[in-house]
Amino acid sequence: MKNKRNLVVGGSLAMAMVASMTAYFESSGKVITKAYLDPVGIPTICDGITKGVYIGMEVTPEWCRLAKEKEITNHSRPLQDVPYDLKVREKVAFTDLAFNIGESGLASSTIMRKLKSGDTKGACDAILMWKYAKINGVKTDCSKQSSGCHGIWIRRNAERDVCLGTISVRDAQKLVINLPVGGELWGDNED
């Protein structure tokens, strides 16, 4: 039986927090209405939307808002398989991670195995296992300062800390506000 209380839905506190957190992690808080390539080469628009996006695509800020809500809800779906109610901060952290690694990445992860067995702290700590990105086709350890993707490691630590309750979403945003994460910093997005 699915635990629908773990789904992040529009109008909820968790939705507002995930939307805020992903906005900073994905595009430094900007809504970018012209598609760009993210740091690992994935066509992206708004503040982290990738599904159905192609270079040359342009949308409105309202389209971005609606698409973001839908994507956040979709990416939180694996959390319905957790048999107990997660805390809001936990839903926020795991949904933000899924927004970055994909719904299927979260669904098949060690994180989900730990959650299903009741090990929420272990699941929060397992967020740090997601420290790799493909850069120019090469698996790269983003925990290394010189990796070219160190922002992912900063994001993973912020997600884990939000999950554990040691920092707030606002504090997590402060960690990434000046990182080059998407938008005109990475793509040809100038008019």
Protein Blocks (a to p, Z undefined) as FASTA:
>chain_A
ZZfklpccehiaklmmmmmmmmmmmnnopacfbdcddfkopacehjhpaghpaehiacdf
klmmmmmmmmmmmmmmmmmmpcbdcdfklmmmmmmmmmmnojklmmmmmklmmmmnopam
lmmmmmmmmmccceehiacdfkbmklopmmmmmmmmmmmmmmnopacfklmmmmmmmpce
ejjllmccbZZ
